Amino acid sequence: MQFIISLVLLMACSYLGYAFGNFYKLREQFLQDLVNFTQILKTEIGFSKEHLLNILKEKKYNFRPQFVSFLKTYTKCLEKEEILTLEALKTNLTSIYLEEKEQVEVHHLFSFLGTTDSMSQMESLSHYLVFFELFLKDANVQKKKYVGAYSKLGFLTGVFIVILLL
Amino acid sequence: MNFAFLPIEVKEALIETVENHIYELRFRLNQPVLVNVKGVFYEIEKNKLVLKANNSLKVSKQMLENIIFKASSGSVYAYTEQIKQGFLTTLGGVRIGICGEVVMEQDKVLHIKNISSINIRIPHEVINCALPIFPYLIENKSLYNTLIISPPGAGKTTMLRDIAYQISKFNTSINTLILDERYEISGSVNGVPQLNIGQADIILGGKKQQNFEAGIRSMSPQIILCDEIATKSDIEAILYAFRCGIRIIATTHASSETELKTKHYFKTLLQKKVFNRFVVLSNNYKVGTIEGVYDANFKKINKEKSLCNLSLV
């Protein structure tokens, strides 16, 4: 019985460590998709001048679920012909570790999209792409640093608790 | 008609108005919203149309920006080329004329900023409105080169659109090409005509001269229809098509055939007798009053003044 409890505790602590680390992974993935999407927008807006709704609905991209869910919120706003609010964005981003400044930049971009001529849109997209790439770089460093660390920390905490129990 | 892009207060005011009776809506910054119903301008007060309002709905900068944003389905950039020319065509062929500060660089328009006025013109598709003049335009199995003359808002484009439709009814084997520079003739949205133009090929946007050359090369048309010829390059394009043996039906702004003769650029066209028929429209009695159909020597060939019933009243 004691063995089973120890094993469960060890597994629970390891999972918690993994879950904490996973947030950094999700953040990095979200930002990677964001960078890819911004590059797609640059092409679609600059060259084919496709409507935003068509870009969002008709094109099939391999984005991860968290970014797809964010795009759905944005699509709903566009369908209602509304501009994306920071509140709507935050509601959708609660499960993702985007820092405050990152959320603000994402909001700025998505509330600006479609509101001006193609030249201004392209300029802005280039500007935001630089920001997002920096965020991604930072997220990459954090992921490398914390994903392994949290997993190890979780496992070690589990071992420590098991030793204490024993 | 799809008025989804209009502010809610305006939409509510228009509910009780017969859709076809609305000619245009004018939004001027800090001025009352004006709705032209059958030629009479109304203001909006408490979501109702009134002739003279004490507390009328005024136009704000935000209102103008929202109209443009919504009319472009949230993608203003997709209409950059149209906006540079001062308009935007939205669903149903509704044309939104835009006034503001023109941003230029090296003689080229980059954009229009600080939009100050919007004029929303509601297109009126009037099937068979060209019937009173159509017999005068027929020459054997084709049509005479025809120029429709009228002041703005007298129904030139509506007439031209119906001529395109009548041509395909008259002879379906005629290759008709429409050069729709401002998307007004076909009211096309995403390449799909929203108005009845019969069986015709359409080139949307672009410049007349390029479109004439490209259209003649690629579509081998027998008749070309185009709206509002005004500049030297437009005249050159017409002459190019004329020399290629293509029939042309075009429109231009002038109040009468006499005024047309005074236009510098048109002198060559008139001297070379490019056009064999001139149709003069006016607003004298109602929108679309046919003042006369004239031959190449400006001799009136129709018997009396008639109405082509463009006013829909």
Interface residues (C-beta under 8 A of the other chain):
Chain A: I45 K49 E50 H51 L52 L53 L78 E81 I83 L113 G114 T115 T116 D117 S118 M119 S120 Q121
Chain B: A4 F5 E65 F69 K70 S72 S73 G74 S75 V76 Y77 A78 T80 I83 L110 H111
